[in-house]
Amino acid sequence: MSSWVSHLPPEIAYASVTGLGMNAAELARNPRLTSVVVQNLNERPALPFEDAAFDAALICVSIQYLTQPVEVRANSHESSVRADRSS
């Protein structure tokens, strides 16, 4: 989940960083993002990503605003479980 800042270490380069947030203008200001998705997770807690689409999923300083944090976290886990892992 993201906005104008990703809270990622600046010294680490990532192949891609997808930001999901509610504000397109804030996401556009984030220089770390290589792709963005605008979605209100309080209205639609299901993430619009395939299973194992990412190596990791992060939520920083925004989980307290979610009305369904457990469902969002479960969905983010599914999106970040690598296909070659058995869990």
C-alpha positions, 0 to 999 in steps of 0.5 A: 500500500502506498502514497507519495512515499514508499518507506523503502530503503533508498540504497536498495534498488528493486526491479519493480515496485507496485503501489496501491493507494486511494489517491492517484495524484499522491501515487504519481508523486512517488518516485519509487513506484514503477506501477500504480493501482488506485483502489479504495481497500475499504470498499474493495478489500480484495487485491487486484493481483494474481496469486504469487505476483510479488516477492513481498507485500508491505503495509506501512502507516496505513493499516489503522485506516482499514475497516477490514484489515484482516481480509486485506492482509490475507489477500496481500499474503496470497499476492506475495506467496511465491509459486515455488514455495509450499506453504 
